[in-house]
């Protein structure tokens, strides 16, 4: 095991994030995936970037990510095992000059492959970089209560967002841009990647009904915290709607507008009535 690479801050972040996502119950078995955009300087400080272990073709060329570096979770890898065997469960890769293949520089031992959701991740990175030059992380997991909420709440973005905002005072502050929703789709396909990326232009959270959640952020902590907050709101929704007495009061539109103003954020238009 290459101990120098293991000690890299970005590897440690991946190890901690995957463990915490598994501990929270969001990533059973090999469910979920993370991709983290790195700079050449970060990678070259811990790794010989001229040494390519393998080259894998991409059937979805991404010239927009030419020569960019990522650390990603591996296909079929259990999140609970990442801390104990990061070199098997994670991989550091570089997109080729033409964007039609990737060089594996470290990890994914024994012939492992990057996450099967790599098309969705790469397309979402491209979309987010268009609107946020500091963007770095795409995180996908099977957050339990978000999944549950997609069975019991109407799947309409504005009403879904408003319900989440009403569940917890911090929500409109943490994700004032709201959440996006897709119809149910087969995962791992170019199509779901394309549709997710379209939403990522305007949202940092995209929910795949009956499947999971995609979050984007500038740091691992920010992205984890974003999903954590949405999941907490969905948990509160699920708890209160399991009681026969129903909801007696909510945070009103007026309250949410005042809250957003106090924290200097602008809620997505068309959701609150002022």
C-alpha positions in Angstrom: 0.0 0.0 0.0 1.3 3.4 -0.9 1.3 5.1 2.5 2.3 8.5 1.0 -0.8 8.6 -1.2 -3.0 7.3 1.6 -2.0 10.3 3.7 -3.0 12.8 1.1 -5.8 15.1 2.5 -8.1 14.3 -0.5 -7.8 10.5 0.1 -8.4 11.0 3.8 -11.5 13.1 3.0 -12.8 10.3 0.8 -12.2 7.7 3.5 -14.0 9.8 6.1 -16.9 10.7 3.8 -17.6 7.2 2.6 -17.4 5.8 6.2 -19.8 8.5 7.5 -22.2 7.9 4.6 -22.2 4.2 5.4 -22.6 4.9 9.1 -25.6 7.1 8.5 -27.2 4.2 6.6 -27.1 6.1 3.3 -24.8 3.6 1.4 -25.8 0.0 2.0 -23.6 -2.5 0.2 -22.0 -0.7 -2.8 -24.8 1.9 -3.0 -23.6 5.4 -3.7 -20.6 7.1 -5.2 -18.4 10.2 -4.9 -16.2 12.0 -7.4 -13.8 14.8 -6.2 -12.1 17.2 -8.7 -8.4 17.7 -7.8 -5.7 20.0 -9.1 -2.6 18.7 -10.7 -0.6 20.3 -7.9 -2.5 18.4 -5.3 -2.1 15.0 -7.0 1.6 15.5 -8.0 2.5 16.2 -4.4 1.7 12.6 -3.5 1.9 10.7 -6.8 4.0 10.3 -9.9 1.5 11.6 -12.5 3.7 10.3 -15.4 3.1 6.7 -14.3 -0.1 5.4 -15.8 -1.3 2.1 -14.4 -4.1 1.6 -17.0 -6.0 3.4 -19.6 -9.8 2.9 -19.9 -11.9 4.2 -22.9 -14.9 6.3 -22.3 -18.0 5.8 -24.4 -19.2 9.3 -23.4 -16.4 11.7 -24.4 -15.9 14.6 -22.0 -13.5 17.1 -23.7 -14.7 19.7 -21.3 -12.8 17.8 -18.6 -9.6 17.3 -20.6 -6.5 16.7 -18.4 -8.5 17.1 -15.2 -7.8 14.9 -12.2 -10.4 13.1 -10.0 -10.5 10.7 -7.1 -13.5 8.5 -7.4 -15.1 5.5 -5.6 -14.9 2.2 -7.4 -17.7 0.2 -9.1 -19.1 -2.5 -6.8 -17.0 -1.4 -3.8 -18.6 -1.4 -0.3 -18.4 2.0 1.4 -17.8 0.2 4.8 -14.5 -1.2 3.4 -13.0 2.0 2.0 -11.2 3.0 5.3 -9.6 -0.5 5.6 -8.6 -0.8 1.9 -8.6 2.5 0.1 -6.3 1.4 -2.6 -8.8 -1.2 -3.7 -12.0 0.9 -3.2 -10.8 4.3 -4.6 -9.1 5.4 -7.7 -7.2 8.5 -8.8 -7.6 9.2 -12.5 -6.9 11.8 -15.2 -9.1 12.5 -18.2 -7.2 12.3 -21.5 -6.4 15.2 -23.7 -9.3 14.4 -26.0 -11.6 13.5 -23.2 -12.3 10.0 -24.7 -10.4 7.9 -22.1 -9.1 8.0 -18.5 -5.7 7.2 -17.1 -5.8 5.3 -13.8 -2.9 6.7 -11.8 -3.5 5.0 -8.4 -5.9 2.6 -6.8 -8.7 0.4 -8.2 -6.4 -2.6 -7.6 -7.1 -6.0 -9.1 -8.7 -4.6 -12.2 -11.3 -2.5 -10.5 -13.3 0.1 -12.4 -14.5 3.6 -11.5 -18.1 3.9 -10.3 -20.7 2.9 -12.9 -22.3 6.3 -12.4 -19.2 8.0 -13.8 -21.2 9.4 -16.8 -23.6 11.1 -14.4 -20.8 12.4 -12.3 -18.7 13.8 -15.2 -21.8 15.4 -16.8 -22.7 17.0 -13.5 -19.2 18.3 -13.0 -19.3 19.9 -16.4 -22.6 21.6 -15.6 -21.6 22.9 -12.2 -18.3 24.2 -13.4 -20.2 26.4 -15.9 -21.9 28.2 -13.0 -19.4 27.8 -10.2 -15.7 27.9 -10.9 -15.0 26.7 -7.4 -17.1 23.5 -7.8 -15.3 20.3 -6.9 -17.5 17.5 -5.5 -20.4 15.3 -6.7 -21.9 13.0 -4.1 -24.6 10.4 -4.6 -26.2 8.2 -1.9 -29.4 6.5 -0.9 -30.4 8.8 1.9 -33.2 6.8 3.7 -35.8 9.5 4.5 -35.4 11.3 1.1 -36.2 8.0 -0.5 -39.2 7.5 1.8 -40.5 11.0 1.0 -40.5 10.3 -2.7 -43.1 7.6 -2.1 -45.4 9.9 0.0 -45.0 13.4 -1.3 -46.1 14.7 -4.7 -43.1 14.8 -7.1 -43.3 18.4 -8.0 -40.2 20.5 -7.5 -41.7 23.6 -6.0 -44.0 21.9 -3.5 -41.3 19.3 -2.6 -38.8 22.2 -1.9 -41.3 24.2 0.1 -42.1 21.2 2.3 -38.5 20.6 3.0 -37.9 24.3 3.8 -40.9 24.1 6.3 -39.4 21.1 8.2 -36.4 22.8 9.7 -35.4 26.4 10.2 -31.9 26.0 8.6 -33.2 24.5 5.4 -33.9 27.7 3.4 -30.5 29.0 4.5 -28.6 25.9 3.5 -30.3 25.2 0.1 -32.2 28.4 -0.9 -31.9 27.2 -4.5 -34.2 24.3 -3.6 -34.2 20.7 -4.9 -34.7 19.3 -8.4 -36.6 16.1 -9.1 -36.3 13.6 -12.0 -38.8 11.0 -13.0 -37.8 7.4 -12.1 -35.1 6.3 -14.5 -32.7 3.4 -14.9 -29.4 4.3 -13.1 -26.0 4.1 -14.7 -27.2 5.3 -18.1 -26.1 8.3 -20.2 -29.7 9.5 -20.2 -30.0 9.8 -16.4 -26.6 11.6 -16.5 -27.8 14.0 -19.1 -31.0 14.8 -17.3 -29.2 15.2 -13.9 -26.7 17.6 -15.5 -29.5 19.7 -17.0 -30.8 20.2 -13.5 -27.4 20.8 -12.0 -27.2 24.1 -14.0 -29.7 25.6 -11.6 -29.7 23.3 -8.5 -27.1 21.7 -6.2 -29.4 18.9 -5.2 -31.1 16.5 -7.6 -33.3 13.8 -6.2 -33.8 10.5 -8.1 -37.2 9.3 -6.8 -37.2 5.8 -5.2 -33.4 5.8 -5.6 -31.4 8.5 -4.0 -29.9 12.0 -4.1 -27.2 13.8 -6.0 -25.4 16.7 -4.3 -22.8 19.2 -5.6 -20.4 21.4 -3.7 -17.1 23.2 -3.4 -15.8 21.0 -0.6 -16.5 17.5 0.8 -17.9 19.0 4.0 -20.2 21.4 2.2 -21.6 18.7 -0.1 -22.0 16.2 2.8 -23.7 18.9 4.9 -26.0 19.8 2.1 -27.3 16.3 1.7 -27.4 15.8 5.5 -29.7 18.9 5.8 -32.1 17.7 3.1 -32.1 14.2 4.7 -32.9 15.7 8.1 -35.8 17.7 6.7 -37.1 14.5 5.0 -36.8 12.6 8.2 -38.9 15.2 10.1 -41.5 15.1 7.3 -41.7 11.3 7.6 -41.9 11.4 11.4 -44.7 14.0 11.6 -46.7 12.4 8.8 -46.6 9.0 10.6 -48.7 10.6 13.5 -52.5 10.4 13.2 -52.8 13.9 14.6 -51.2 15.4 11.6 -49.4 18.8 11.4 -50.7 21.5 13.6 -48.3 24.3 12.5 -45.5 25.0 10.0 -43.0 27.7 9.3 -45.0 30.1 7.2 -44.0 31.7 4.0 -43.7 35.0 5.8 -41.3 33.4 8.3 -39.2 31.8 5.6 -38.9 35.1 3.8 -37.8 36.9 7.0 -35.3 34.0 7.7 -33.8 34.3 4.2 -33.5 38.0 4.5 -31.8 37.7 7.9 -29.2 35.3 6.5 -28.7 37.1 3.2 -29.9 34.4 0.9 -32.4 34.5 -1.9 -35.0 31.7 -2.0 -35.8 30.3 -5.5 -38.5 32.4 -7.1 -42.1 31.1 -7.4 -42.2 29.0 -4.2 -42.9 31.5 -1.4 -45.8 33.9 -1.4 -44.8 37.2 0.2 
